Amino acid sequence: MENKKNKIGNLYLFFVFIIMYLPLAFLIFYSFNSGGNMNVFESFTLDYYKKVFNDERLINIVINTLIIGLLSSLIATIIGTLGAISIYYMRDKKLKKKVLSLNSVLMVLPDVMMGASFLILFSFLLKIPMGFFSVLLAHIAFSIPIVVLMVLPRLYALNSDMMKAAEDLGANDITILNKIILPNIASGIFAGFFMALTYSLDDFAVTFFVTGSGFSTLSVEIYSRVRTGISLEINALSSLIFILSLILAIGYYVIQSREEKRRTR
């Protein structure tokens, strides 16, 4: 009976993966089509990948996207890690629950609502011009809850006796933070950074609301190009983005695996 359930579960997972990845495989396959469409595959070519790398405007947008992603993820990781440590040390349990609930709400809030909220905040209240700075602030804001959720479990897994022993030996808060807390939650910090970077690179809805006419990211650029007609250059660009996202996912998996092995020792 147990084997039968496992077989059904494996079959279901296989079916789900087919549904998820078949369109991606179709897109990547036709990015090498010399025919210029996704109807009939004529012959293999790398022309559309060459067009991507020869498109100066697109390269600038890729650089903007990477800068936004790396910078917002770094800042969000710093703020989120400090926030998680603050939540961990909160003595008021009711306040801690409220803060955690607020953090969870930010995670499940629809992107359209979040994007519209940022648009109102930046345009009408703060009077911030739409562009690089507005996109950066928005990406930092929705990345912080991700980092908090990745770091908190590592904090709860810490051995409190180590910190008490350090206090008894005369270590101050900074020393405990640098020598005990941060080294033991480093995997959670890196995992939070990778997850924040992935969300930043893939985000469209929030970015669409807060980007300006003179600034764009890859997701917004792909959307605007698709509206004018499907080109295999978009296929090639999307394939490259998928490969980058896959590398980030593998990096996150490696960090998780190392952390699990370290815990089991």
VENSULHU-V180217 format. One record per helix or strand of 2 or more residues. SS is the DSSP state (A for helix, B for strand). FROM is the first residue (numbers start at 1). LEN is the number of residues. If there is no record, write none. Layout:
ss: [SS & SS]
from: [FROM & FROM]
len: [LEN & LEN]
//
This chain:
ss: [A & A & A & A & A & A & A & A & A & A & A & A]
from: [2 & 47 & 56 & 93 & 111 & 132 & 160 & 173 & 186 & 205 & 218 & 232]
len: [29 & 8 & 33 & 16 & 15 & 25 & 9 & 12 & 17 & 6 & 10 & 33]
//
